[in-house]
């Protein structure tokens, strides 16, 4: 395992504003990493620095072992970038738009034709490839953007808010395409503030806040850190007086009663069997008992609104 | 920090894409149509006057550009209006439209430097103008051959090519200015208006201003000849700060072989000169050389100004 993207104390100031503050980020071979954070938390600035489009105030970045501030052309040749709110030349067709990008990458004429047909077919745009991009829907434009990223056969794909403004079905379709990229061995850096989508495709996530990465890891470890217990158990009973019984169960960290019938437990281990045994032993009818996966939404809300990071 | 890799990478791709855009755009189609119609009208009226003097004038093909007949002005007058207009139309939205269409970050994420994008766009604009001007010149010369029944001499062709070169430099000035404003202002309408304002200022007000300023700085108090000369020289200096004056003077020297000076000439300096004899084309070029270089320098300065602003700009929309 070698680092594909690595930043050391990367910092960017815009005048008095600190956009990115001492960022240390590492992406390994073959992983999908999610950059999460509210708007204006420095995600796009970080991406621009990784591409050599913005100069870091201090610190250093390495992409595929190359410093983007010094050798941006080499980085940009091997990294595909889909900007947020991507735009195309509306009066050109999809093929012509991709043709321009291919020429900018120095591809030969035959290679351009072959790859263009290839990526458009892969993104499901083969039928509309000769239509003017001005007539495209938002979802089609986004897929054309991804086609463009694939056109240069990159080793890394950086996608900035790729699902923003897509309807749920198109967004789902797009996430599936991202997973395809991962299967091809691409390293994907995905920035978003739509948490459930990030959770669906990312191996690891980093939470951004005011230019700093405040949390980093897999969704499960984050849940461990922030929520205290990684296991969330939902219990439905018809009866009272269970509070002590439940909180006395080994492994249970926290008990909340949602309404007369529903309890929610946080636990360090999967202690459903023990809970069931105790409830039944207490003579209370047990209606249902289920384990819920912690969601990133919850981690995020709890972390940012838990009083620690009041703006 | 020193960056590695050639700034020219990708300039060809940008150049040909922009050139294709220009040549197929409605905007250019309208302006080209307008220019060609004006050229036809001007040349037809000029040939009507010139057919009466064909045998007498050795530079009849140069007269095609400069001859006017009431109420129509000469072709040069039309060209002086249309060149800045076309150049501005080509460049006023060069950079800000990429911002507004959100294509800039996508294009700059390709393995090219910003240098290639700006220079490619500028060269494509110049090439478009060059194609248009060459076609115009050939059209006029062809029409002249057809209507006048004589072919141009080598001397006339050389002067015609110099005329093309000077016009291209003049177009480059407005192209550079429009492109600079397109970097500076995010709204294409603002940059178009700003460039047009500069053009109007030089076309209409600059001559009035130079007169007033010259009179204020070098007043004629006692009516001496030296005072008058100094005032005229001051006025000439000020008016040469305008690209319009430079262009007019270059054309004067190139299209009038008999033109021997581009400023005040004292009677004593004319001693021994045979008035009205034409200069060879190379001497005319030497006469207009400072003005020509002045225009080229203006183009370079304007481009550098646009370039510096573009380099400092944020990529994100």
Interface residues (C-beta under 8 A of the other chain):
Chain A: X44 X45 X48 X51 X53 X54 X55 X69 X70 X71 X72 X73 X74 X76 X77 X79 X80 X81 X83 X85 X86 X87 X88 X89 X90 X100 X101 X103 X104 X105 X106 X145 X148 X152
Chain B: X1 X2 X3 X4 X5 X9 X10 X12 X13 X14 X16 X17 X101 X102 X103 X105 X106 X107 X108 X109 X110 X111 X112 X113 X314 X315 X316 X317
